[in-house]
């Protein structure tokens, strides 16, 4: 068998398999750890069980109904996974090509120092760290602050009985953009009843955007964070620092790598100056 006809006949199916594999793997990675993951698992298990049952037992009526259902599968996916699809498309459309890793490290230290001050004295806080998706489109109202993000400034904002201590704060880069923002509340029904408005707002914003939202409970002083629709409660400052470093610094490194591919980019020499 000649190699050239073989490659000519099989390169298209091989390319289709590769594209499908990459697409399925990417969707799995994106949904893993989100609230849509159990829905996907249950949906696929039910669909596979019904399909096998109709094929093995030759249930013609059920088979006809399944064939009709597949025609509306795309609509069902959009309805069931609307928040996840919305966030994925927003991330693709808002991927900046440059970021400062040192700026991210400084921001992480500001957040960690702030919650370390708040937790022992039970000062409530709700802080959203903007990444690729602009948060101003996802929040309501808010007071424009536009100042450098420091523990002292955050403490002034969230100090009890302050005029703008209610609501959330949006931090972009090393600056506080807005305070007293109203974040969208999650619509999930499986959450514990003890979760208050701050925690539900943190989950809601993380469902619609790629932001990391840090929460300090006013009742217990516990530190929590929300990302991709998942809330992790009662963490230490060290655990929060490790998580923020993992998310923000990894994203920063990937952006810096992509920025080197831009036309006109001049690499920096080890001494810190462009050649």
N, C-alpha and C positions, 0 to 999 in steps of 0.2 A: 504493500500500500504506500503510495507516494505521500510524502509529508506535506507538500504544498496544498493538494486538494483537501487533505484532512484539516489543515489549519483554516483553509477558506470556508469549509463547511461548519466548523465547530467554534470559531472565534466569537460569533454572535451569541450563541447560547452560553458560552463561558462568561462573556461580558455581562449578560443578563443575570446570571447566577451571582457574580461578584457584586453587581449593583444591588440586588435584592438582599444579599447577605450583609452588606455594609448598611443598608437602610434599616433592616430588622435589628441589627446589633446597635445602631445609633439610637433607634427608638427605645430599645430595652435599657440602654445606659441612661437615656434621658428620663425615662419613667421610673427607673429603679429608685426606691426610697421616697417616692411621692405618693400622694393619696390615690393616684390613678393606677398604681401597680396592682393592688388587689382586685380592682375592677377588671383590668386586662386579663389577669390570671383566671378569674371566675368566668369571664366572657368567653375566652378561648376554650376553657375546659367544657363549658356547656355546649358550645358550638361543635367541638370535636365529638363529644358524646352523642349528640343528636345526629350528626352526620354518619357516624359509624353504625348507630342503631338503624337508621333508615336504609343504609346500604346492606347490612347483614340480613335484616328481617324483610327487606324489600317492601317497606311501607311507602306506597306510592303517593298517598295524599300528603303525608308529612314531608316526603321528598320534594313534592311540588311546592309546598309552603316554604321550605328552606330555599329553594331556587328563587322564589319571589323575594325572600328576605335578603338574599345576597345583592339584589338590585338596589336595596335601600341601605346597604351596609355603610357606605360612605357618609350618608346623612346621620346614621346612628353613631358613628365614630365622632363626628363633629359635635353632636349633642352631648355625648357622654364625656368626652375629653376636651371640652372647650377651653377650660383654664390652662391645661397643659399645652395644647396647640397654640393658644394665644401667647403664652410665655415663650415657647420655642421660636415662633416667628418674630417676636419682638427681640429676642436675643440675636437672631440672624441679622436683623435690620439695624441693630444698635451695637455693633462690635467695633469699638475704637481700636486704632492700630498702635497706640503708644500709651505707656503709663510709667510712672515712676515708682520703682520698688521701694526706694527709701521713703517716699511719701506714704506708701501703704504701711510700712513698718511704724512710722511715726503715728499714723492714724490708729493703728492697733494698740499702741501704747497709751494713746489718749483715751480710748474706749476702756481699756482694762483698768487704767488708773481711776477713771470716773466711776465705774461700777464698784471698784474696790472701796471707794469712799462712800458710795451710796448704800451698799448692802448692809454694813453694820448698823447704820442709823435709820434704815428702812425708808429711804427716799425713793419714791417710785420714778421710773424712767422708761421711755420708749424711744429707741434710737435706731433709725434706718440708715444703713450704709449703701448709698447708691453705687451700682456697678455699670452694666451696659445699658440698662433700660432706665430712661428718665422717669423719676418718681413724681415729678410735678403733674404728670398726666393721670396718675393713679390716686392722688390724694385730693381732699377737699379743703378749701380755705387755707388757713395757715398765715402766720405772720412772717414777713420777709426779715431775715436777720443779716445774712451775708457777712459773716465775720469769721475769723480764724477759729478753728475747733480746738479748744483747750478744756482741760478738766474744770478750770475755774468758770469758764463761760457756760458749760453744761450744768454746773452746779447752780449757777445763778438762774438759769432757765427753769430747772426742775425743782428749785427750792419751794417747799410747801407754802401755799397761799400766794405765790407769785402769780401775776396776771396771766402768764403764758405757760404755767407749769403743767396744765392739762393738755393732752394730745401728744403727738410725736414730733421728733426732730429729724430732719433730713440732713445728712452729711454727704457732701460730694467732694472727693479729694481731701484737702485739708481744711475745708471751710464748711461752716454751718449755713445751709441755704435758708431753711425755714424752721419755725417752731410753731407749737400749738396746731399741728396738722391733724386732720381726721383721716385715719387710714381705713380702708375698706375692711369690714368684719368678715370673717370666714363664715360660710354657710354650712359647714360640716355639723352633723348631728351626733357624731361618735365621740365628741370631746367630753372630758370630765366636767361635771357641773361646777367644780371649784375654780375653773379657769375664769378669770375676770375679763373685762373689756380690753385691757392692755394686751393680754396674751392672745385673745381672739383677733385683735387688730394686727398683731405681729404675724400671725398665721395667714390672715387674709391678704396682707400686702405681699408676703413671700409667695403666695399662690399665684398672684397676678404679675409679679416681676421677679427679677433675679437678685433682689436686694437681700442682704443679711440684716435681720432685725434683732436687736438686743433689748432685753426686758429686765428690769429690776422690779420685783414685787413690792408694793407699798405695805402690804399686810405682813409678809414673811421675810422680806429682804432677800429672797432667793433670786439668783441670776439665771436667766434662760436666754436661748436664742432660737430664731426661726429661720429656716432656709428651705426653699423649694417645697413649701407647704408642710414641712415637718418641724415640730417644736421639741426642743431638747431642754428639759427643766432641771433646775437645781444643780448647776455646774459650778465649779470653782473658777476663780480668775485664771488660773493656769490652764484649765481645760478650755476656757473661752479663748485665751490667747492662742492656744494650739489650733483651735478650729479656725479662727480668723486668719491665722498665718497660712493654713492649708488652703483656704478658699481664695483669699485676696492676693497672696503672693504668687500662687500658682497661676492665677489669671493674669497678674502683672507680667510674669515671665513670658507667658504665651503671647501677650500683646507686644512686648518688647521684641520678641523673635520675629513677629509679623512685620513690625515697623522696619526691620532691617531689609525687608524685601521691597520697600517702597522705592520708586525711582528717585534718585538724587540723595539717597541716604549715604552718609559717609561714616564708616566704622570708626569707633573710638579706640585709640591705642591704649595699652596697659597703663600708661602714665596719666590717662584721663584727658588727653588732647587729641583732636582729630589729626590724622596724618596729612 
